[in-house]
Amino acid sequence: TAGVPLIEATLGSWQSAGHLGDMLREMRRSFAEAIRQKPAVLLIDEIDAAGSRQGEDRHNANYRANVINALLTEIDQLTRAEGVILIAATNHPDAIDPAILRPGRFDLHLSLPLPTQAQIRHMLQRTLPEERTEDLSALALAFSGQTPAAIDARLRAARAAARRTGGQLMARALRATLPRRKAGPGGP
């Protein structure tokens, strides 16, 4: 929506290039691409894969230190380049080296909670636009406590299953495939 290029990267995609030198080359390539296309957004997903130099796990400590040091160098170059917004995502912020998270590198840290019932209903409405509000509300309740990725995966699987059988994805049928929620204090 900002009308600027989005360069997407992950530590895993960088690592898949090969040994440490290959990984660092791919990392540098992503940062250079963001600078070349500025104004741009560089998104590093699963940044926790870089690890931390402060952890007790000494296995591959030199490798991890090289990766983190190179990442810090690239991030610092972005601050001098202007015009690139750096965003990173993780499910494990506590596994990230503190130097990566310090102000000047990532100034703003946001935590996204699990979606509300209204947000889940919105997701379901986009997938099942013909369904009744009551059915979507019941389905949203059944999805409570799940991440958007888990809900999306369940919806994709159900859509594929409906296609295989020649049927149509319906909220009631999807709800029947979900595990029953356990009763808590105050009722079922």
Summary of the structure (lengths in Angstrom):
residues: 188
radius of gyration: 21.4
end to end distance: 42.8
largest distance: 58.4
contacts: 466
relative contact order: 0.10
helix: 53%
strand: 10%
